[in-house]
Amino acid sequence: MGVDHLDLPSPGGLAGCRAEFPALGLQIAGREAAFLDGPAGTQVPRRVVEAMSHYLYWQNANTHGIFLTSRATDALVERARGRGAALLGAVSPDEIAFGYNTTTLLFRLARMIGRDLGRGDEVVITELDHEANRAPWLALRDQGVVVREARVDIETCQIDLGDLAAKTGRRTRVVAVGGASNAVGTVNDLPVIRDIARAAGALLVVDAVHYVPHVPVDVQALGPDYLVCSAYKFFGPHLGVLYGRREAFERLRCYKVEPQLDTIPDRIETGTHSFEAIAGTAAAVEWLAGLGGSAEPELSDGPALRREVLAGMRAIEDYEAGLAERLRDGLAAVPGVRVYGPPPGAARTPTVSFAMHGRLAGEVTAALAAAGIFAWDGDFYATTLVRRLGLEERGGLVRLGLAPYNTVAEVERAIETVASLA
Ligand SMILES: Cc1ncc(COP(=O)(O)O)c(C=O)c1O
């Protein structure tokens, strides 16, 4: 299938999108660098960097003071919670809390939920997940909680839902799953998993770090109790975002210092935030709304902003799907390459991972780096999956991840470079 027609529907199209990312102009030995490292963190558009520097230059203060900059900081945090709600489809900005990153938020969440768990209680995790959504729950074994692991089908890189259902029962208090696999791009069947968790009366916690950058999210339809993501994967700075259904947030027995506000979401959060990162995260959501056609996304709010963000995410999803198909087909045709991930037709993100016969994964990424193509090798902290795939000895997987600023030419260059190693 031809992919030359691929473009973004936003004003300025792909070229306009790329122009907002100064980093894309980086030259390596006379060629533009190709950033295929998005699953580990995307590049950042000007709007985001400008929002962060604006905050630090003009509004830098702590919260809840009577003076101008402190009030501006309060307003910023409120606005950013609204932006987070628009991104995820939350009912209210109060359902959005911020934290250092997803791993820290999940350890904190598991610790708080774990206060009410003990012997006889069970948690279900999966073999497909990033360790950030495994280790915090596995740590609850110290207090007698039984942690069960739903198997991954190593042929399809999908969670064995039958196994997950069998391991979820009367004693299950939490089902913790990913939205999508950062290692192989599998998109999990969240509605089915939600129904399994609900039938058992368990909480559903979703690690959506690899999901949010690629799929329009609607937490009201998906129905998790908690969902976590990281802004640096969707064109923002390094910050974690935790959605909690209002009742779920209210039920949490938080660890907090006494003077911290006791209202949600403040009581979920600890210490002083990175307000500049919060400013950047709000701007990243506005950038997505701009991609959805909004001329002045900074002025949008409420349902209008939500519509624009959804349009932006749909544009990303469509564009990335076309590019990813070409990347997958091109790589699969290289002799000795095995692409891992769900079968054709199954839901997936534009993250394409493979192993190459006779080559360590690190040798392949070294060749790509020499050609100015940035890509990761290893297990990407999806350690259990890579072990189950039997790829540890081979240095794990080579992972090429696409973002809306990537081009057909970059994809072709990556395929050619891999083919030159065959
Ligand atoms: C699926 C997934 N979950 C969790 C994490 C951890 O996120 P953070 O670096 O914000 O702790 C990552 C990071 O790569 C990830 O891809």
The ligand as an SDF file (V2000), in Angstrom:
LIG
                    3D

 16 16  0  0  0  0  0  0  0  0999 V2000
    4.0460    1.3370   29.8840 C   0  0  0  0  0  0  0  0  0  0  0  0
    4.9090    2.1100   30.8290 C   0  0  0  0  0  0  0  0  0  0  0  0
    4.5850    2.1380   32.1200 N   0  0  0  0  0  0  0  0  0  0  0  0
    5.2960    2.8290   33.0270 C   0  0  0  0  0  0  0  0  0  0  0  0
    6.4260    3.5110   32.6430 C   0  0  0  0  0  0  0  0  0  0  0  0
    7.1930    4.2690   33.6770 C   0  0  0  0  0  0  0  0  0  0  0  0
    6.9120    5.6340   33.5540 O   0  0  0  0  0  0  0  0  0  0  0  0
    7.7660    6.7070   34.3260 P   0  0  0  0  0  0  0  0  0  0  0  0
    9.0780    6.7890   33.6390 O   0  0  0  0  0  0  0  0  0  0  0  0
    6.9670    7.9630   34.2010 O   0  0  0  0  0  0  0  0  0  0  0  0
    7.8900    6.2460   35.7180 O   0  0  0  0  0  0  0  0  0  0  0  0
    6.8310    3.4980   31.3030 C   0  0  0  0  0  0  0  0  0  0  0  0
    8.0510    4.1830   30.8810 C   0  0  0  0  0  0  0  0  0  0  0  0
    8.6140    3.8890   29.8700 O   0  0  0  0  0  0  0  0  0  0  0  0
    6.0460    2.7850   30.3710 C   0  0  0  0  0  0  0  0  0  0  0  0
    6.3500    2.7670   29.0750 O   0  0  0  0  0  0  0  0  0  0  0  0
  1  2  1  0
  2  3  1  0
  2 15  2  0
  3  4  2  0
  4  5  1  0
  5  6  1  0
  5 12  2  0
  6  7  1  0
  7  8  1  0
  8  9  2  0
  8 10  1  0
  8 11  1  0
 12 13  1  0
 12 15  1  0
 13 14  2  0
 15 16  1  0
M  END
$$$$
